[in-house]
């Protein structure tokens, strides 16, 4: 009798449902990371239509596209069962975008990587500089000041006219009170002495020779001993 019960127990365990797999992350395709989105279609003086595309993700029923204006933090979102989506966005701004994979079988969602791009604006035939892409410190990075209080910052930038004249560097412990500590920097790097146990925010403003400007997004990071 005991043997029969044991067999029934293991049969019951063996017939249990397989675990529900989480949706896999989508692989982003376009707009490419760090691109000035030359594939965007201009539909008005101040707006362009951007086509987003990504690869199929396993265990996924539909996808949520989230694009964020890095200057205003405005978010644009839409869902689809396909692998492409169009959004109408404002020219002259930097954006980040990602895809959230969603399954009907589970409440778990999975984010893709987050990529950045910029939509060129045009002022009387002169292209605005592309906002700088902040590289280091990365967003939400934790930096140890055990060896030195001097922190090095770096960023990437591009301008279709190739006439960047310099960068202003802003930093602060409050997002609403960034202070300019670097004026018309000619390089894509800057060093700043900081204090331990603080959360800092930093931003770079790019200028061209016509004094047009473009603001990067804002990265935050934390300093520890």
N, C-alpha and C positions, 0 to 999 in steps of 0.2 A: 504493500500500500504506500509506504514511504517513497519507494522508488518511483511509483507511478506519479505521485504528487510532485516529486522533483523534476521528472520529465515534463509534466504540464507547466511547471514554473518556468523552466528554461525555454519551452516553446512560446510561452507568453512574452518573455523578455525578447526573444528573437524576432517576434512578429511586431514589435513596437515600430512606430513610425520613424522614418529617417529624419534627422534634424533638418530644419528649414535653412537653406543656405542664404547668407547675406548677399545682397546685390553687389556686383563687382564695380569698381570705379571705371568710368568712361575714360577713354584716351582722347585728349583734345587734339584737334587737327588745325582749325582755322577760326579766327585770326591767330597767327603765330605769336608766341611769347616775345615781347619787346618790339613788335612790328608797328609801323605807322599806318597800318590798315589801308594800303593802297587799293585793296579790292573793294572797299566801301563804295557804294553808289550814291552820289550826291542827288538829293531829291528837292533841296531848297537851299537858300543862301546859308542857313545855319544848321541844317540837318542832313544826315547821311543814313542810308540803310546798310546795315552790316549783316552779312550772312555768317552764322556760326555753324560749325560742323564738328562732329566727333565720331568715334567708332562705337559699334554696338558693344554693350556691356552684358556679361552673363548674368542670369537670374534677375533680370530687370524688365519691368513691364512698361515703364515710361520714365521720362527724363525731365528734370526741372533745370532750365537755364537761368542762371543768376548773373547779371552784369551790374557792376557798381561803378558809378562815376567817382573817381578817386579824389576829385577836388571838392565835390559837394556831398559825397557819401550817399547820393540818391541811388536807389536800387531799382533795377528793371528785371522782372521775372516772368517766365512763361513755361508751360509744360507741353510736352509732345511725346508721341510714341515713335516718332521718326528720329533720324540722326542729324537733322539740320533744322535751323530756326532763324528767322529774320527779325531783327529789332531795329527800330528807328531811334537814332541817338544824336545828341548834340555835337556839332563839330567843335574842334579846338580844345578837347578834353582828353585826359587819360582815363582809361577804364581797366578794371579787372573783370575776369569772368571765370566761371566754373560750371560744372554739370553735377547735379545730384541724381544718383541712380535710385529709383524707387521700385519696390516690388509689392504686388498685391498680397503676397503670402506672409509678409513680415512687416513690422513697424520700423525695422532697422533701415536706415538710408546710408548711402556711401557717397562721399564727395570725391570728385576728381582733383587733380592738381588745380591750382589757380594761376592763370596766365594774365598778362597785361598787354594792352595795346593802346594806341593813340590815334585819334581821328584828326587829320590835318584840317585847320581852318585856313581861309585865304582872305587876306586884307589887301585890296588893291594890287593884286599880283604878287604880293610879298607873303611868303608862307610863314606862319607862326612857328617858333621853335617848338620842338617836341618836348613835353615835360620830362624831366629827368626820371629815370627808374632807379630807385634807391636800392643799393646793393648791400652795403654793410655799415652799421649793424642791421641785420635782417629784422623784420617785424617780429616782435615778441621774443627777441633773443635775450638771453641772460649773459651779461659780461662781467667777468671777474676783474677787479682792479687791484689784485694782490701784488702785481709787479709795478704797475704805473697807473696814475690817474689820467694819463693822456690816452684818449680814445681816438682812433682813426676812422673817418667816415669816407665812403666812396659811393659813386653813382655812375650811371651810364646816361648818355644823352645823344640826340641826333637832331639835325635840322636839314630840311630839304634844300635850303639855300646855302648850307655850309657857312653860315656867318654868325655863329654864336660868339658873343662878346664877353660873356662871363656869367658867374653864378652868385647869388646871394644865399647864405646859409643861415637857417633859423633853427633854434633849439630851445627847449624849456621843459619844466616839470609839470606844466599844465597845457592841455591841448588848446585852450583859449588864450594863452599868453606866451606865444613863441617870440623869442628875442633874436634879432639879427646879430650874429657874432662874426660873420664873414661877409665881406662886401666886394662884389665884382671879382670873385675868385676866378683865376684863369685855368686852373686844373680841375679834374674831376675827383679831387680828394681834399680833405680838410681834417685837421686835428683839433681837439678841444679837451681841456681839462675838466673832469667831472667829479662828482662826489659819490661815495658809496651809499648803498641802500636807498636809491631813488629810482623812480620811473621817469624816463625822459621821452620826449617826442621831438622828431626832427623833420625838416622839410628843406627842399632846395628850389629856388626860383631861377629859371633859365632866362637869359636876355640875349637878343640878337642885336646886330648893329643898327637896326632901325628902332631899337628900344622896345620892340614887342617882347612880351614876357609870357612864360607859362609856368604854372605851379605844379610841382610833383604832388603825389599823395603824401601822407604823413605816416611815418613808421614810429613805433614805440618800442622801447627796450628797457631792461632793468639792469642796474649795477649792483654788484655784491662785493664784499671784501675779498 
